[in-house]
Amino acid sequence: MAAVKDNSYAGFGYRLIAFTIDAFVLATIAQVIFFVSGLREQEPILQLVPKFDSVSSVIALMILWAYFGLTTKYFAGTFGKLAFGLEVRRVDGKPLDWTTVILREVIGKTISTITGLLGFLWISWDSRKQGFHDKIADTVVVRL
């Protein structure tokens, strides 16, 4: 892969709008799964700090991780990112592997969330527009 140009990093605004699309996709997926399974959703799918006090909240967290993990691994971005021409790339230019995806989407985003969302807001101030999850996984999000 070619080197990333400084002006092609995707900033906070692009990524926030992409996440909004992903929130709608996730809510739809979750509602279908809860309807088909007969479980009643008790917690919002995108709650700030997940509670593990019900089967449905654990399933919601699994749906969240599966969505972000699978779409990032196989498409280099979620459907929201792809809709805006954004792509997740490793800093070293190598293809995304499962270790990178899990570091970014599960461990890194958990840390970005439990720091009061500072890990996501950091995108606004960072020179390469990296959140904590990007830094942990050595990834960047670029505009194509």
Secondary structure, DSSP 8 states (H G I E B T S, - for coil): -----GGGB--HHHHHHHHHHHHHHHHHHHHHHHHHHT----S-TT-SS---SSHHHHHHHHHHHHHHHHHHHHHSS-HHHHHTTEEEEETTS----HHHHHIIIIIIHHHHHHTTTHHHHGGGT-TT---HHHHHHTEEEEE-
